[in-house]
Amino acid sequence: MSARTRIAVIGVGNEFRRDDGVGPAVIARLRARAAGRPLPPGMLLATCEGDPARLIGLWEGAELAVVVDAAHAHPARPGHVHRLSLAAGAPGRPPTTSSHGLGLGEAVELAGILGRLPGQLVVYAVEGADDSLGTELSPAVARVVEPLADDVESEVTRHRDTAARGR
């Protein structure tokens, strides 16, 4: 990531594993919106299958990183969205279980150890219902893509407004 990138929005997941593709689906929705209006300068929209090194590379140097990922919960409430926030230097990992074997939790732990966390990390973890092979999200998860894209845009706007007041 270049030093000019201030905000990274990363959709984690595999779009060929149904609900695991919610992160990439939100990024696709944000990209479609961006076709009609430009993104803020320095904003990155990216997808990642969950590799910790890739995640760290995408958010490294960012003031704000927003990550959207599918999560497992027991009992599951498909489509339920959890918002987690972690300031730079804060220990630990997000208290959700990613739908990937390795991924977000490991990336947060490793980035913390290496001093490569973004200034602020916000995770939107969406409880999934189906991670079998296929490209369609379950109805409960599909319903949250649009409002979640709104939430991510609001997160970015709040960050930009706060940063502007601080300058």
Contacts in CASP RR format, 6 or more apart in sequence:
PFRMAT RR
TARGET T0000
AUTHOR 0000-0000-0000
METHOD contacts of the structure
MODEL  1
MSARTRIAVIGVGNEFRRDDGVGPAVIARLRARAAGRPLPPGMLLATCEG
DPARLIGLWEGAELAVVVDAAHAHPARPGHVHRLSLAAGAPGRPPTTSSH
GLGLGEAVELAGILGRLPGQLVVYAVEGADDSLGTELSPAVARVVEPLAD
DVESEVTRHRDTAARGR
1 8 0 8 1.000
1 44 0 8 1.000
1 57 0 8 1.000
1 58 0 8 1.000
1 59 0 8 1.000
1 60 0 8 1.000
1 61 0 8 1.000
1 62 0 8 1.000
2 42 0 8 1.000
3 61 0 8 1.000
4 41 0 8 1.000
4 42 0 8 1.000
5 42 0 8 1.000
5 43 0 8 1.000
5 44 0 8 1.000
5 61 0 8 1.000
5 62 0 8 1.000
6 41 0 8 1.000
6 42 0 8 1.000
6 43 0 8 1.000
6 62 0 8 1.000
6 63 0 8 1.000
6 64 0 8 1.000
6 163 0 8 1.000
7 40 0 8 1.000
7 42 0 8 1.000
7 43 0 8 1.000
7 44 0 8 1.000
7 62 0 8 1.000
7 63 0 8 1.000
7 64 0 8 1.000
7 65 0 8 1.000
7 66 0 8 1.000
7 156 0 8 1.000
7 159 0 8 1.000
7 160 0 8 1.000
8 43 0 8 1.000
8 44 0 8 1.000
8 46 0 8 1.000
8 58 0 8 1.000
8 59 0 8 1.000
8 62 0 8 1.000
8 64 0 8 1.000
8 65 0 8 1.000
8 66 0 8 1.000
8 118 0 8 1.000
9 27 0 8 1.000
9 30 0 8 1.000
9 43 0 8 1.000
9 44 0 8 1.000
9 45 0 8 1.000
9 46 0 8 1.000
9 65 0 8 1.000
9 66 0 8 1.000
9 67 0 8 1.000
9 68 0 8 1.000
9 152 0 8 1.000
9 156 0 8 1.000
10 27 0 8 1.000
10 46 0 8 1.000
10 47 0 8 1.000
10 48 0 8 1.000
10 55 0 8 1.000
10 58 0 8 1.000
10 59 0 8 1.000
10 65 0 8 1.000
10 66 0 8 1.000
10 67 0 8 1.000
10 68 0 8 1.000
11 23 0 8 1.000
11 24 0 8 1.000
11 26 0 8 1.000
11 27 0 8 1.000
11 46 0 8 1.000
11 47 0 8 1.000
11 48 0 8 1.000
11 67 0 8 1.000
11 68 0 8 1.000
11 69 0 8 1.000
12 23 0 8 1.000
12 47 0 8 1.000
12 48 0 8 1.000
12 49 0 8 1.000
12 50 0 8 1.000
12 55 0 8 1.000
12 67 0 8 1.000
12 68 0 8 1.000
12 69 0 8 1.000
12 70 0 8 1.000
12 98 0 8 1.000
12 100 0 8 1.000
12 103 0 8 1.000
12 104 0 8 1.000
13 20 0 8 1.000
13 21 0 8 1.000
13 22 0 8 1.000
13 23 0 8 1.000
13 24 0 8 1.000
13 47 0 8 1.000
13 48 0 8 1.000
13 49 0 8 1.000
13 50 0 8 1.000
13 69 0 8 1.000
13 70 0 8 1.000
13 99 0 8 1.000
13 100 0 8 1.000
14 20 0 8 1.000
14 21 0 8 1.000
14 24 0 8 1.000
14 49 0 8 1.000
14 100 0 8 1.000
15 21 0 8 1.000
15 24 0 8 1.000
15 25 0 8 1.000
15 47 0 8 1.000
15 135 0 8 1.000
16 133 0 8 1.000
16 134 0 8 1.000
16 135 0 8 1.000
17 99 0 8 1.000
17 131 0 8 1.000
17 132 0 8 1.000
17 133 0 8 1.000
17 134 0 8 1.000
18 130 0 8 1.000
18 131 0 8 1.000
18 132 0 8 1.000
18 133 0 8 1.000
18 134 0 8 1.000
18 135 0 8 1.000
18 136 0 8 1.000
18 137 0 8 1.000
18 138 0 8 1.000
19 70 0 8 1.000
19 78 0 8 1.000
19 99 0 8 1.000
19 126 0 8 1.000
19 128 0 8 1.000
19 129 0 8 1.000
19 130 0 8 1.000
19 131 0 8 1.000
19 137 0 8 1.000
19 138 0 8 1.000
19 141 0 8 1.000
20 70 0 8 1.000
20 99 0 8 1.000
20 100 0 8 1.000
20 131 0 8 1.000
21 70 0 8 1.000
21 137 0 8 1.000
22 68 0 8 1.000
22 69 0 8 1.000
22 70 0 8 1.000
22 126 0 8 1.000
22 128 0 8 1.000
22 137 0 8 1.000
22 141 0 8 1.000
22 144 0 8 1.000
22 145 0 8 1.000
22 148 0 8 1.000
23 47 0 8 1.000
23 68 0 8 1.000
23 69 0 8 1.000
23 70 0 8 1.000
23 126 0 8 1.000
24 47 0 8 1.000
25 137 0 8 1.000
25 142 0 8 1.000
25 145 0 8 1.000
26 68 0 8 1.000
26 124 0 8 1.000
26 145 0 8 1.000
26 148 0 8 1.000
26 149 0 8 1.000
26 152 0 8 1.000
27 45 0 8 1.000
27 46 0 8 1.000
27 47 0 8 1.000
27 68 0 8 1.000
29 145 0 8 1.000
29 146 0 8 1.000
29 149 0 8 1.000
30 45 0 8 1.000
30 149 0 8 1.000
30 152 0 8 1.000
30 153 0 8 1.000
31 45 0 8 1.000
33 149 0 8 1.000
33 153 0 8 1.000
34 45 0 8 1.000
39 45 0 8 1.000
40 156 0 8 1.000
40 160 0 8 1.000
43 156 0 8 1.000
44 58 0 8 1.000
44 62 0 8 1.000
46 58 0 8 1.000
48 54 0 8 1.000
48 55 0 8 1.000
48 58 0 8 1.000
49 100 0 8 1.000
50 69 0 8 1.000
50 98 0 8 1.000
50 100 0 8 1.000
50 102 0 8 1.000
50 103 0 8 1.000
50 104 0 8 1.000
50 107 0 8 1.000
51 102 0 8 1.000
51 103 0 8 1.000
52 102 0 8 1.000
52 103 0 8 1.000
52 105 0 8 1.000
52 106 0 8 1.000
52 107 0 8 1.000
52 110 0 8 1.000
53 107 0 8 1.000
55 67 0 8 1.000
55 103 0 8 1.000
55 104 0 8 1.000
55 107 0 8 1.000
55 111 0 8 1.000
56 107 0 8 1.000
56 110 0 8 1.000
56 111 0 8 1.000
56 114 0 8 1.000
56 116 0 8 1.000
57 116 0 8 1.000
58 65 0 8 1.000
59 65 0 8 1.000
59 67 0 8 1.000
59 111 0 8 1.000
59 117 0 8 1.000
59 118 0 8 1.000
59 121 0 8 1.000
60 111 0 8 1.000
60 116 0 8 1.000
60 118 0 8 1.000
61 116 0 8 1.000
61 118 0 8 1.000
61 119 0 8 1.000
62 118 0 8 1.000
62 119 0 8 1.000
63 118 0 8 1.000
63 119 0 8 1.000
63 120 0 8 1.000
63 159 0 8 1.000
63 163 0 8 1.000
64 118 0 8 1.000
64 119 0 8 1.000
64 120 0 8 1.000
64 122 0 8 1.000
64 155 0 8 1.000
64 156 0 8 1.000
64 159 0 8 1.000
65 118 0 8 1.000
65 119 0 8 1.000
65 120 0 8 1.000
65 121 0 8 1.000
65 122 0 8 1.000
66 122 0 8 1.000
66 123 0 8 1.000
66 124 0 8 1.000
66 152 0 8 1.000
66 155 0 8 1.000
66 156 0 8 1.000
67 104 0 8 1.000
67 121 0 8 1.000
67 122 0 8 1.000
67 123 0 8 1.000
67 124 0 8 1.000
68 123 0 8 1.000
68 124 0 8 1.000
68 126 0 8 1.000
68 148 0 8 1.000
68 152 0 8 1.000
69 98 0 8 1.000
69 99 0 8 1.000
69 104 0 8 1.000
69 123 0 8 1.000
69 124 0 8 1.000
69 125 0 8 1.000
69 126 0 8 1.000
70 98 0 8 1.000
70 99 0 8 1.000
70 125 0 8 1.000
70 126 0 8 1.000
70 127 0 8 1.000
70 128 0 8 1.000
70 131 0 8 1.000
70 141 0 8 1.000
71 82 0 8 1.000
71 96 0 8 1.000
71 97 0 8 1.000
71 98 0 8 1.000
71 99 0 8 1.000
71 125 0 8 1.000
71 126 0 8 1.000
71 127 0 8 1.000
71 128 0 8 1.000
72 97 0 8 1.000
72 98 0 8 1.000
72 99 0 8 1.000
72 127 0 8 1.000
72 128 0 8 1.000
73 80 0 8 1.000
73 96 0 8 1.000
73 97 0 8 1.000
73 127 0 8 1.000
76 127 0 8 1.000
76 128 0 8 1.000
76 129 0 8 1.000
77 127 0 8 1.000
78 127 0 8 1.000
78 128 0 8 1.000
78 129 0 8 1.000
78 138 0 8 1.000
78 140 0 8 1.000
78 141 0 8 1.000
79 126 0 8 1.000
79 127 0 8 1.000
79 128 0 8 1.000
79 129 0 8 1.000
79 140 0 8 1.000
79 141 0 8 1.000
79 143 0 8 1.000
79 144 0 8 1.000
80 126 0 8 1.000
80 127 0 8 1.000
81 124 0 8 1.000
81 125 0 8 1.000
81 126 0 8 1.000
81 127 0 8 1.000
81 144 0 8 1.000
81 148 0 8 1.000
81 151 0 8 1.000
82 96 0 8 1.000
82 123 0 8 1.000
82 124 0 8 1.000
82 125 0 8 1.000
82 126 0 8 1.000
82 127 0 8 1.000
83 122 0 8 1.000
83 123 0 8 1.000
83 124 0 8 1.000
83 151 0 8 1.000
84 94 0 8 1.000
84 95 0 8 1.000
84 96 0 8 1.000
84 122 0 8 1.000
84 123 0 8 1.000
84 125 0 8 1.000
85 120 0 8 1.000
85 121 0 8 1.000
85 122 0 8 1.000
85 123 0 8 1.000
86 92 0 8 1.000
86 94 0 8 1.000
86 108 0 8 1.000
86 117 0 8 1.000
86 120 0 8 1.000
86 121 0 8 1.000
86 122 0 8 1.000
86 123 0 8 1.000
87 119 0 8 1.000
87 120 0 8 1.000
87 121 0 8 1.000
88 117 0 8 1.000
88 118 0 8 1.000
88 119 0 8 1.000
88 120 0 8 1.000
88 121 0 8 1.000
89 112 0 8 1.000
89 115 0 8 1.000
89 117 0 8 1.000
90 117 0 8 1.000
91 112 0 8 1.000
92 108 0 8 1.000
92 109 0 8 1.000
93 104 0 8 1.000
93 105 0 8 1.000
93 106 0 8 1.000
93 108 0 8 1.000
93 109 0 8 1.000
94 104 0 8 1.000
94 105 0 8 1.000
94 108 0 8 1.000
94 123 0 8 1.000
94 125 0 8 1.000
96 123 0 8 1.000
96 125 0 8 1.000
98 104 0 8 1.000
98 105 0 8 1.000
98 125 0 8 1.000
99 128 0 8 1.000
99 131 0 8 1.000
104 123 0 8 1.000
108 117 0 8 1.000
108 121 0 8 1.000
111 117 0 8 1.000
120 159 0 8 1.000
122 155 0 8 1.000
124 148 0 8 1.000
124 151 0 8 1.000
124 152 0 8 1.000
126 141 0 8 1.000
126 144 0 8 1.000
126 148 0 8 1.000
128 138 0 8 1.000
128 140 0 8 1.000
128 141 0 8 1.000
129 138 0 8 1.000
129 140 0 8 1.000
129 141 0 8 1.000
130 138 0 8 1.000
136 142 0 8 1.000
137 145 0 8 1.000
END
